[in-house]
Amino acid sequence: MSAAEAILAKGETDELKFDNTVDNNLRYVGADPNNYVSFNNELWRIIGAFNNIDNGTGKKETRLKIIRDEPIGKYSWLNCTK
């Protein structure tokens, strides 16, 4: 089962929309969609399922994009340049 199929199987299809891009990515929409998953013993939110992502070997896959539900503190983004 693909990542998009797994999301659709949850049944909250009113909270899901395809983004009309060439890759036809699936995204959660709405003010407070039910898109929570447990990952690494933490609560995360699924942003969407993104198609045709290169896995580093040239093979295209569907990947889920997730973000933590809670902030990890007052860490700033470290922008390292060489």
C-alpha positions in Angstrom: 0.0 0.0 0.0 1.4 3.4 -1.0 1.6 6.3 1.5 -1.2 8.1 -0.2 -3.4 5.0 -0.1 -2.7 4.5 3.6 -3.7 8.1 4.3 -6.9 7.7 2.1 -7.7 4.5 4.0 -8.1 6.6 7.2 -11.4 7.9 5.7 -11.0 11.6 6.4 -11.1 12.4 2.7 -12.8 15.8 3.3 -9.5 16.9 4.9 -7.4 15.6 1.9 -6.8 17.3 -1.5 -4.6 16.6 -4.4 -2.5 19.7 -5.2 -3.0 19.7 -9.0 0.8 19.6 -9.6 2.4 17.3 -12.2 3.2 14.9 -9.3 -0.4 15.0 -8.0 0.7 15.2 -4.3 -1.8 14.6 -1.6 -2.0 17.2 1.2 -4.0 17.7 4.4 -6.2 20.9 4.3 -8.3 22.8 6.7 -7.9 24.7 10.0 -7.4 21.6 12.2 -7.3 18.3 10.1 -7.0 15.0 11.9 -3.5 14.2 10.6 -1.7 13.0 13.7 0.6 10.0 13.8 2.9 8.5 16.4 6.5 8.4 15.3 9.5 7.7 17.6 7.2 7.8 20.6 6.2 11.4 19.8 3.2 13.0 18.2 3.7 14.3 14.7 1.4 15.8 12.0 1.4 14.6 8.4 1.7 17.5 5.9 1.1 15.3 2.9 2.3 12.5 0.6 4.7 13.7 -2.0 5.2 11.6 -5.2 8.2 11.1 -7.4 10.9 11.8 -4.7 14.3 10.5 -5.6 15.5 8.1 -2.9 19.2 8.8 -3.7 19.6 5.9 -6.2 17.5 7.4 -9.0 14.4 5.4 -7.9 11.3 7.5 -7.4 9.1 7.0 -4.3 6.2 8.5 -2.5 7.3 10.0 0.8 5.4 11.4 3.7 6.3 14.9 5.1 5.8 15.2 8.8 6.4 17.9 11.4 6.5 17.7 15.2 3.2 18.7 16.9 5.1 20.4 19.7 8.2 22.7 19.3 11.5 21.3 20.6 12.5 24.5 22.4 14.0 27.8 21.4 16.5 26.5 19.0 17.3 28.7 16.0 18.0 27.3 12.6 21.7 26.9 12.1 22.7 27.9 8.6 26.1 26.5 7.8 27.9 27.5 4.7 31.3 26.6 3.6 
